[in-house]
Structure formats: C-alpha cells, structure tokens
Amino acid sequence: MLTIGIAGGTGSGKTTVVNDILKQLDSNSVNVLTQDNYYHYNPELSFDERVKLNYDHPRSIDFELLIEHIKRLKAGLPIDEPIYSFITHSRTGDFTLIQPRGILIVEGILVLAHPELRKEFDVKVFVNADSDERLIRRIRRDTQERGRDLEEVIQRYQTTLKPMHEEFIQPSMAYADIIIPTMKKNTVATDVLGSVIKNTLKQHSN
C-alpha cells in the first residue's frame, strides 16, 4: 500500500489537491482518511466546554487511533473510521467502514507535525497558501457549512488558529517531499504529484 500524507494550514486547499489527485488515479484504488474525524472523543464535556477547546493544537487529535488505523489498513485489515460533527464538536457515534486499497491518502492540518505519523507516509505533501486567503476561505467555510458566526470565527483565528499555525503547522512544511503553492490553480504541481504517485506505485509493484 502506498501512503500519502497531505498537510497544510486551514483553508490552504488540501481538499482541492486531494480531488485533483483522485482525478488522475483510479478512485476505486484510493482511500482518503481525514484528520478531522480523529479529534479526541470528549463525551464527559458539555457542549460549552467542547466549544472552548483548542482544536488546532496537536493534543486535540487522537493520533494513536489514526496511526493504528493506518497500520491496520497496511496489514490488509478493514477499519471503522469515526465520523466527527463540527456542529456538536463531537464524534457522532457512527462509523465509516473502510476496506484496504492500494493507495491511502491521509489529509489534515497536523499530519506532518507528528513524528510517528510521518513515519507511515511514503510521500509527504504540504499545501501552502497565503494567510489572508486561508482566513477568507476559513470564514466562508465555517459560516456557511459549520454554523459559526463571523465574530466566533475571527476570535478563534486570532486566539488559537494563527498561533498554532505558526507554532506547529507551518514548521511541518520542512518535512514535506513536495510543496504545492495554491495562490492560483496549480495544475503543474498536482500533475507532478500525480506522476510521483504513479512512479512510486510502479516501484512498489516491482
């Protein structure tokens, strides 16, 4: 199994890059795990307490479970990926059954910031974008898709998102094999990444 880690700040365009890669590959041979589904389960906390948690710090992620699931898939075993709700700030209790496939993509803001998780990746990618552009995308996504109000999004950006990006996320770019700038539609970079994936798959099969 070929494993690919795709990191980058919030709103950097990771999902777009993943979708561009899927267009170049046989989607039936690819699984995508998102770090967002691996936030720690905090049933003992009230909704108001969960709202106040720092979701941009590495300790908010259940890396142990994520790594366990990657290793299971590599071993040819299925997993039950948890489903997370950004409305309730909690796992829903439902799961997605994932069967092993030839390619595994793991995407999320912190997937290159964890040393043990990095070891699981054959190819490491960082999607880089201007901070103003990322903020605009974050505001648009959180207000339209996640039920946040503008004041809450901006306050969270100033107090947690921006400091955590500077402390943990941006420095993890140093571990990337490929850096994709997304200030504009970057077909060259995604085409190169697609070629790298195909060539690495050939090497694995040989």
MARGU-457571 format. One record per residue (C-alpha): z, y, x. Coordinates in Angstrom, 3 decimals. Layout:
N
@Z: Z&Y: Y&X: X .
...
This chain:
206
@Z: 0.000&Y: 0.000&X: 0.000 .
@Z: -0.925&Y: 3.474&X: 1.235 .
@Z: 1.820&Y: 6.017&X: 0.547 .
@Z: 1.200&Y: 9.764&X: 0.497 .
@Z: 3.867&Y: 12.475&X: 0.282 .
@Z: 2.796&Y: 15.851&X: -1.106 .
@Z: 5.274&Y: 18.733&X: -0.808 .
@Z: 5.149&Y: 22.488&X: -1.263 .
@Z: 7.059&Y: 25.257&X: -2.968 .
@Z: 7.370&Y: 25.556&X: -6.706 .
@Z: 4.105&Y: 26.811&X: -8.185 .
@Z: 2.193&Y: 26.151&X: -4.964 .
@Z: -0.445&Y: 23.990&X: -6.655 .
@Z: 0.761&Y: 20.464&X: -5.856 .
@Z: -0.303&Y: 19.111&X: -9.249 .
@Z: -3.779&Y: 20.596&X: -8.834 .
@Z: -4.109&Y: 18.954&X: -5.418 .
@Z: -2.965&Y: 15.597&X: -6.821 .
@Z: -5.505&Y: 15.853&X: -9.645 .
@Z: -8.274&Y: 16.762&X: -7.178 .
@Z: -7.399&Y: 13.686&X: -5.112 .
@Z: -7.432&Y: 11.455&X: -8.181 .
@Z: -10.964&Y: 12.638&X: -8.988 .
@Z: -12.106&Y: 11.327&X: -5.593 .
@Z: -10.431&Y: 7.936&X: -5.925 .
@Z: -10.340&Y: 5.086&X: -8.403 .
@Z: -7.485&Y: 6.317&X: -10.581 .
@Z: -6.731&Y: 2.718&X: -11.591 .
@Z: -5.675&Y: 2.059&X: -7.991 .
@Z: -3.262&Y: 5.032&X: -7.771 .
@Z: 0.328&Y: 5.604&X: -8.897 .
@Z: 1.936&Y: 9.061&X: -8.862 .
@Z: 5.714&Y: 9.462&X: -8.702 .
@Z: 7.116&Y: 12.940&X: -9.255 .
@Z: 10.335&Y: 14.031&X: -7.591 .
@Z: 11.274&Y: 15.927&X: -10.777 .
@Z: 12.035&Y: 12.647&X: -12.552 .
@Z: 14.619&Y: 11.804&X: -9.880 .
@Z: 17.087&Y: 14.601&X: -10.443 .
@Z: 20.600&Y: 13.172&X: -10.478 .
@Z: 21.817&Y: 11.926&X: -13.835 .
@Z: 24.823&Y: 14.074&X: -14.858 .
@Z: 25.917&Y: 12.795&X: -18.294 .
@Z: 29.502&Y: 13.861&X: -17.652 .
@Z: 28.482&Y: 17.529&X: -17.535 .
@Z: 27.951&Y: 19.749&X: -20.554 .
@Z: 24.605&Y: 21.467&X: -21.121 .
@Z: 26.046&Y: 24.810&X: -19.934 .
@Z: 27.338&Y: 23.138&X: -16.764 .
@Z: 23.975&Y: 21.484&X: -16.104 .
@Z: 22.177&Y: 24.814&X: -16.515 .
@Z: 24.224&Y: 26.270&X: -13.648 .
@Z: 23.320&Y: 23.516&X: -11.149 .
@Z: 21.116&Y: 24.361&X: -8.161 .
@Z: 18.013&Y: 22.237&X: -8.764 .
@Z: 16.255&Y: 23.458&X: -5.625 .
@Z: 18.836&Y: 22.026&X: -3.200 .
@Z: 18.233&Y: 18.535&X: -1.744 .
@Z: 21.549&Y: 17.306&X: -3.139 .
@Z: 20.143&Y: 17.690&X: -6.670 .
@Z: 17.711&Y: 14.807&X: -6.033 .
@Z: 18.598&Y: 11.124&X: -6.248 .
@Z: 16.754&Y: 10.303&X: -3.034 .
@Z: 18.464&Y: 6.921&X: -2.818 .
@Z: 16.859&Y: 5.792&X: -6.078 .
@Z: 13.489&Y: 7.324&X: -5.193 .
@Z: 13.394&Y: 5.537&X: -1.830 .
@Z: 14.498&Y: 2.280&X: -3.465 .
@Z: 11.654&Y: 2.558&X: -5.979 .
@Z: 9.077&Y: 3.251&X: -3.268 .
@Z: 10.256&Y: 0.232&X: -1.298 .
@Z: 10.101&Y: -1.961&X: -4.406 .
@Z: 6.520&Y: -0.908&X: -5.099 .
@Z: 5.599&Y: -1.584&X: -1.470 .
@Z: 7.107&Y: -5.040&X: -1.865 .
@Z: 4.849&Y: -5.672&X: -4.865 .
@Z: 7.584&Y: -5.243&X: -7.477 .
@Z: 7.484&Y: -3.057&X: -10.612 .
@Z: 9.880&Y: -0.171&X: -11.220 .
@Z: 11.274&Y: 1.723&X: -14.197 .
@Z: 10.701&Y: 5.383&X: -13.344 .
@Z: 13.232&Y: 7.606&X: -15.159 .
@Z: 11.966&Y: 10.414&X: -17.382 .
@Z: 13.569&Y: 13.846&X: -16.967 .
@Z: 13.703&Y: 16.665&X: -19.525 .
@Z: 13.676&Y: 20.269&X: -18.302 .
@Z: 14.743&Y: 21.349&X: -21.783 .
@Z: 18.070&Y: 19.488&X: -21.637 .
@Z: 18.398&Y: 19.413&X: -17.821 .
@Z: 18.974&Y: 15.675&X: -18.032 .
@Z: 17.250&Y: 12.310&X: -17.945 .
@Z: 16.114&Y: 11.282&X: -21.402 .
@Z: 17.247&Y: 7.667&X: -21.112 .
@Z: 13.663&Y: 6.475&X: -21.394 .
@Z: 11.632&Y: 4.970&X: -18.555 .
@Z: 8.032&Y: 4.503&X: -17.485 .
@Z: 7.151&Y: 1.011&X: -16.275 .
@Z: 5.111&Y: 1.324&X: -13.071 .
@Z: 3.298&Y: -1.660&X: -11.612 .
@Z: 2.356&Y: -1.681&X: -7.891 .
@Z: -1.099&Y: -0.348&X: -6.974 .
@Z: -2.986&Y: 0.198&X: -3.736 .
@Z: -2.128&Y: 3.889&X: -3.384 .
@Z: 1.164&Y: 5.629&X: -4.108 .
@Z: 1.406&Y: 9.429&X: -4.230 .
@Z: 4.889&Y: 10.978&X: -4.268 .
@Z: 4.937&Y: 14.701&X: -5.034 .
@Z: 7.719&Y: 17.262&X: -5.173 .
@Z: 9.121&Y: 20.346&X: -3.516 .
@Z: 11.537&Y: 18.419&X: -1.271 .
@Z: 9.741&Y: 15.164&X: -0.480 .
@Z: 9.156&Y: 16.164&X: 3.169 .
@Z: 12.660&Y: 17.603&X: 3.580 .
@Z: 14.434&Y: 14.211&X: 3.545 .
@Z: 14.214&Y: 12.244&X: 6.835 .
@Z: 14.485&Y: 8.746&X: 5.319 .
@Z: 11.958&Y: 9.523&X: 2.593 .
@Z: 9.482&Y: 10.892&X: 5.160 .
@Z: 9.520&Y: 7.513&X: 6.895 .
@Z: 7.974&Y: 5.934&X: 3.789 .
@Z: 4.801&Y: 8.056&X: 3.949 .
@Z: 1.599&Y: 7.124&X: 5.781 .
@Z: 0.149&Y: 10.589&X: 5.125 .
@Z: 2.249&Y: 13.751&X: 4.696 .
@Z: 0.761&Y: 16.822&X: 2.989 .
@Z: 2.124&Y: 20.328&X: 2.471 .
@Z: 0.570&Y: 22.644&X: -0.119 .
@Z: 1.088&Y: 26.251&X: 0.970 .
@Z: 0.788&Y: 29.314&X: -1.267 .
@Z: 1.699&Y: 32.997&X: -1.248 .
@Z: 5.231&Y: 33.646&X: -2.551 .
@Z: 4.090&Y: 36.190&X: -5.152 .
@Z: 1.525&Y: 33.756&X: -6.511 .
@Z: 4.131&Y: 30.992&X: -6.676 .
@Z: 6.531&Y: 33.268&X: -8.591 .
@Z: 3.837&Y: 34.193&X: -11.124 .
@Z: 2.997&Y: 30.516&X: -11.675 .
@Z: 6.695&Y: 29.633&X: -11.989 .
@Z: 7.269&Y: 32.350&X: -14.608 .
@Z: 4.233&Y: 31.238&X: -16.572 .
@Z: 5.208&Y: 27.540&X: -16.477 .
@Z: 8.920&Y: 27.949&X: -17.226 .
@Z: 8.458&Y: 30.371&X: -20.110 .
@Z: 5.539&Y: 28.533&X: -21.702 .
@Z: 6.446&Y: 24.877&X: -21.046 .
@Z: 10.174&Y: 24.678&X: -20.377 .
@Z: 11.699&Y: 27.045&X: -22.921 .
@Z: 13.107&Y: 29.524&X: -20.399 .
@Z: 13.283&Y: 33.266&X: -20.952 .
@Z: 11.916&Y: 35.698&X: -18.374 .
@Z: 15.302&Y: 37.011&X: -17.278 .
@Z: 16.586&Y: 33.478&X: -16.618 .
@Z: 13.519&Y: 32.568&X: -14.540 .
@Z: 13.740&Y: 35.701&X: -12.381 .
@Z: 17.511&Y: 35.341&X: -11.922 .
@Z: 17.127&Y: 31.716&X: -10.841 .
@Z: 14.308&Y: 32.665&X: -8.473 .
@Z: 16.448&Y: 35.293&X: -6.751 .
@Z: 19.680&Y: 33.283&X: -6.508 .
@Z: 18.508&Y: 29.732&X: -5.789 .
@Z: 14.769&Y: 29.149&X: -5.668 .
@Z: 13.820&Y: 31.686&X: -2.981 .
@Z: 16.810&Y: 30.943&X: -0.666 .
@Z: 16.306&Y: 27.179&X: -0.994 .
@Z: 12.584&Y: 27.532&X: -0.333 .
@Z: 13.301&Y: 29.404&X: 2.884 .
@Z: 16.064&Y: 27.010&X: 3.992 .
@Z: 14.628&Y: 23.609&X: 3.079 .
@Z: 11.091&Y: 23.617&X: 1.671 .
@Z: 9.049&Y: 25.889&X: 3.931 .
@Z: 10.547&Y: 24.392&X: 7.132 .
@Z: 9.458&Y: 20.917&X: 5.960 .
@Z: 5.843&Y: 22.029&X: 6.444 .
@Z: 6.390&Y: 21.238&X: 10.138 .
@Z: 6.357&Y: 17.521&X: 9.281 .
@Z: 3.006&Y: 17.620&X: 7.465 .
@Z: -0.093&Y: 15.910&X: 8.796 .
@Z: -2.273&Y: 18.111&X: 6.584 .
@Z: -1.567&Y: 21.642&X: 5.290 .
@Z: -3.548&Y: 22.831&X: 2.282 .
@Z: -3.594&Y: 26.592&X: 1.575 .
@Z: -4.121&Y: 27.278&X: -2.122 .
@Z: -4.722&Y: 31.016&X: -2.296 .
@Z: -8.084&Y: 30.074&X: -3.766 .
@Z: -9.850&Y: 26.910&X: -4.870 .
@Z: -9.853&Y: 24.890&X: -1.661 .
@Z: -12.369&Y: 22.104&X: -2.099 .
@Z: -12.863&Y: 21.692&X: 1.652 .
@Z: -9.194&Y: 20.855&X: 2.229 .
@Z: -8.991&Y: 18.410&X: -0.667 .
@Z: -12.273&Y: 16.792&X: 0.400 .
@Z: -10.847&Y: 16.347&X: 3.910 .
@Z: -7.673&Y: 14.845&X: 2.443 .
@Z: -9.763&Y: 12.502&X: 0.298 .
@Z: -11.663&Y: 11.370&X: 3.403 .
@Z: -8.414&Y: 10.810&X: 5.304 .
@Z: -7.095&Y: 8.663&X: 2.445 .
@Z: -10.271&Y: 6.590&X: 2.277 .
@Z: -10.359&Y: 6.100&X: 6.065 .
@Z: -6.671&Y: 5.145&X: 6.150 .
@Z: -7.270&Y: 2.628&X: 3.365 .
@Z: -10.094&Y: 1.061&X: 5.397 .
@Z: -7.779&Y: 0.797&X: 8.426 .
@Z: -5.112&Y: -0.868&X: 6.291 .
@Z: -7.593&Y: -3.375&X: 4.897 .
@Z: -8.786&Y: -4.228&X: 8.409 .
